[in-house]
Amino acid sequence: TGRFSSFSSFSVSQFSDLRMGSNGPDEYLRKDVAIVRAGLADTIIENPDPMIQYHSGYSQINLMQKFNFQLQPGMELNYGFYYAQRSNIPRYDRQLLRNNNDSLTYARWEYGPQKWQMHRLQLADYNQRSIYDQMKITTAYMRFDESRENRRFASELLRVREETVDAISANLDFYKHYKGGFR
């Protein structure tokens, strides 16, 4: 409308397992396929295609919503909400590690689900005033959740490390153009 605008965006992405190039180092080939937890035992299965990096695929969703309201000519209030979430992502380099008897060191090593969100509120004044040509006041709140999960081969102990970070910010920005510059 004349004073109000809105913008929305939503995406879903699904990424398949990676395929190694033919010129890569042989130590990156995955000769063993996913370790399958059957009952209380881990099992190693031969990989039919060592160039496929099994369990490297993941999915992700993104959401963005913005609102803009013109309070008066040259002055607007903006609100934005941003959200992203992704599934577990296995750490391929850790899944290749072997111990002294050539058995796999880890049955599982991955970054757990990750969530990120931000709320942003901004007041912008584009009217020229005596002390500024433009002014913006911006406040934001962010929350970030992530984790890491690993389990050694043939172990029942799953180690999980979770982290949550909250951040709050406030900015006050002024822009003033001086024709003669500063001396």
N, C-alpha and C positions, 0 to 999 in steps of 0.2 A: 504494500500500500504506500501511500505518500510518506508516512512517518514510521512504518513498521516493516521490517524484513526478517526473513528466516531462511536458514540454510541447513539442510539435513544430509548426512552421508552415512551409509552403512555398507560394510563389505565383509565377506567371508572368504577366506583363502584356505586351500588345502594343498600342502606341499608333499609330494611323493618322496620316497627314498632316493637318495643321491646315487648317481652312477659315476664311478671314477673314470677318468680319461685313460686312454691306452698308454700314455707316456709317463704315468705316475710311478712313484717308487713301489716296489713289490711289497715292502713292509706295510703298506696301507691296504693291500688286498685283504678281504675278509674271507678267509678259508673256512671259518666256522660260522654257522648261522646262529641266529638268536638262541640264547640259552632258554630252554623251556622249563619252567618250574612245574614238575609233575609230582604231586604229593609233596614230599619234603626233599626231593632230590633235584639237582640241576642236571640237565642233559645238554650235551653239545651235539649239534647236528651239522653235517657237512653242507657247506653253501654250494648250491648248484651253479651260481654265477658270482665268483669272488669279486667282480667289479661293482656289484650292487652293495651299497652301504646300508644293509638292512637296519630298520628301526631308526633311520635318520629323518624320516618325514614328520611333519607336525601340521597343526591347523591353527588359524588365528582369526579373530573377529575384531573389527574396528567400528567405532561409532563416534560421530561428531554431530553436535547440534549447536547452532549459533543463532542468537537473536540480536537484532539491532533496533533501537527505538530512538527516533529523533525527538529530543526534548524541546528544542527550539532551533531555528536555522543556525547551522554551524556547531551545534552541540548535540552529542549523541551518547547513549548508554548502550554498551555491548555486553552480552553474556555468552559464554561458551562452555559447553560440557564436552569432554573428550574421554573416551574409554577404549581400552585395548585389552584383549585377553588372548593368551595362546596356550596351547596344550603342552604337555611334557616334551622336552627336546633331549634325546639321548646324547651323551658326550662320546662321540665316536672314538676319539683318541684313547680314552680310558677303557673302552670296551675291547681294545686290541691288546692291552697289556697282558703279559704272561709272567708267571712266577718261575722259580728255578727248575721245576719239573715239567715245564712247557705247558702247563695247564693255564686256562684263563684266570686272571687275578680277580676280575669283577664279573658278577652275573648281571649286575645292574648299576649304571652310573648315569644319571640324567638330571637336567634342570627341570624342576617341577613346574606346575602351571604358574603363569605369571599374569598378574592383573595390574593395570595402571589406569588411574582416572585423574582428571583435573577439572576444577571449576574455576573460571576466570571471569571477573567483572571489571569493566573499564568504563570510565567517564572520559570522553574526549571533547575538548573545546577547540575548534578550528577558527574561532573568531579572533582577529588581531586585537590585542589589548596593549596597554602601555608597557606592561612588564613582560609580555610574551606574545608570540605570533600563534603558537599552538601549545596546548597543555594536555597531558594525559595522566590520569590517576588509574593505576591498575593494581588489583588485588587478585591473588590466586591461592588455591589450596590443591595440593597433589597428594595422592596416596599410591604407594608402590608396594605390591606384595610379590615375593618370589621365594623359591625354595630349591634345595638340592637334595637328591636322594641317591644313596648308593648301598650296595650289598655285595660283599665278597662272594666269590664262587663257593658253593657248598655251605654257605653260612645262612642261618635263619635270621640274623640280626640285620634289619634294615635301618640305616642311619638317615635321619631326616633333619635338615637344617632349614628353618623358616625365618624369613626376615620381612618386616613391615617398616616402611619409612613414610612418615608424614612430613610435608613441607608446606609452610605458609610464606607467602611473599607479598610485599607491597612496594610499588614503585611510583614515584612522582617525577614526571618528565616535562621539562619546559624547553621550547625551541624559540629562539629570538635571533633574527637576522639583523646584523648591523652593517650598513652600507660601507662605512669607513673601516670596518674591522676593528680588532683590538690593538691597542698600542701599549 
